[in-house]
Every structure is written in C-alpha cells, then in structure tokens.
C-alpha cells in the first residue's frame, strides 16, 4: 500500500470504523428528517400556507424558493451530522 498523505493540519488520516460509518448514516437520516420538519413548519408559519408540491400549479419563483430552502437545509444538516460522527479523512483540498 502507498504512503498516507497527511491532512492540512499535519495529522495522518485514519480509516473510520464500521460503527462510525453506520452511525454517520443514521445521524444523517435523522438530521434530514428534523431539518425538513423545521423548515416546513417555519414555511407554514411565515407564509400561512403549505409548501408547494412538485405537481401543484404555483408561481415558479415560489417553487424555486422552496426547493432552494429545503435543499440547502437538508444538505447542510446531513453533512454536519455526518462530520460530527465520522470526521473527514481526505487529504488537503
């Protein structure tokens, strides 16, 4: 096998354990569920209506705003939860 490339801080990356891998997956799923619930609740409180559905006839800007909001929230929460359980192991960016 080849030499392990040190990370930006000088540490040598370690391979994550099976527990970390499974834990990161479960934490990511739970984070997405919670963030979806929170963003949907906040949307309903702010707009006094349900979020637009894909096949619903609503203005394109409203649908685009919803997709951007829910996509950013779920993606960021999943990645943050994953990084807490299973820290990144790649070398320098």
C-alpha positions as CSV (number, residue, x, y, z in Angstrom):
1,X,0.0,0.0,0.0
2,X,1.0,3.6,-0.5
3,X,2.1,6.2,1.9
4,X,-0.8,8.0,3.7
5,X,-1.0,11.7,2.7
6,X,-1.1,14.0,5.8
7,X,-4.0,16.3,6.2
8,X,-3.8,20.1,6.1
9,X,-3.2,20.2,9.9
10,X,-0.3,17.7,9.6
11,X,-2.2,14.7,11.1
12,X,-2.4,11.3,9.3
13,X,-6.0,10.4,8.4
14,X,-7.4,7.2,10.0
15,X,-9.9,4.8,8.4
16,X,-13.3,5.2,10.0
17,X,-14.7,2.2,11.9
18,X,-17.8,0.4,10.9
19,X,-19.6,1.9,13.9
20,X,-18.7,5.4,12.7
21,X,-19.9,4.6,9.2
22,X,-23.2,3.3,10.3
23,X,-23.6,6.0,12.9
24,X,-22.9,8.7,10.3
25,X,-25.6,7.2,8.1
26,X,-28.2,7.1,10.8
27,X,-27.3,10.6,12.1
28,X,-27.6,11.9,8.6
29,X,-31.0,10.4,8.1
30,X,-32.3,11.8,11.4
31,X,-30.8,15.2,10.7
32,X,-32.6,15.4,7.3
33,X,-35.9,14.4,8.9
34,X,-35.6,17.0,11.7
35,X,-34.4,19.8,9.3
36,X,-37.3,19.0,6.9
37,X,-39.8,19.2,9.7
38,X,-38.3,22.5,11.0
39,X,-38.1,24.2,7.6
40,X,-41.7,23.1,6.7
41,X,-43.0,24.4,10.0
42,X,-41.2,27.7,9.6
43,X,-42.5,28.0,6.0
44,X,-46.1,27.4,7.2
45,X,-45.7,30.0,9.9
46,X,-44.2,32.6,7.6
47,X,-46.4,32.2,4.6
48,X,-49.6,30.8,6.2
49,X,-49.8,28.1,3.6
50,X,-48.3,24.6,2.9
51,X,-45.1,24.3,0.9
52,X,-45.6,23.9,-2.9
53,X,-45.8,20.4,-4.2
54,X,-44.0,19.4,-7.4
55,X,-47.2,18.9,-9.4
56,X,-49.0,21.9,-7.9
57,X,-49.7,25.0,-10.1
58,X,-47.9,27.7,-8.2
59,X,-45.6,30.6,-9.3
60,X,-42.2,29.4,-10.4
61,X,-40.4,31.8,-8.0
62,X,-42.2,30.3,-5.0
63,X,-41.4,26.8,-6.1
64,X,-37.8,27.7,-6.7
65,X,-37.5,29.4,-3.3
66,X,-38.9,26.3,-1.6
67,X,-36.6,23.9,-3.4
68,X,-33.6,26.1,-2.6
69,X,-34.5,26.4,1.0
70,X,-35.3,22.8,1.6
71,X,-32.3,21.6,-0.4
72,X,-29.8,23.8,1.4
73,X,-31.2,23.0,4.9
74,X,-31.3,19.2,4.4
75,X,-27.9,19.0,2.7
76,X,-26.2,21.1,5.3
77,X,-27.8,19.3,8.2
78,X,-26.9,15.9,6.8
79,X,-23.3,16.9,6.2
80,X,-22.9,18.5,9.6
81,X,-24.3,15.4,11.4
82,X,-22.1,13.1,9.3
83,X,-19.0,15.1,10.1
84,X,-19.7,15.0,13.8
85,X,-19.8,11.2,13.8
86,X,-17.3,10.4,11.1
87,X,-14.8,13.2,10.6
88,X,-13.5,13.7,7.1
89,X,-10.4,11.6,6.3
90,X,-9.3,13.1,2.9
91,X,-6.0,14.9,2.5
92,X,-5.5,18.6,1.7
93,X,-8.2,20.1,-0.6
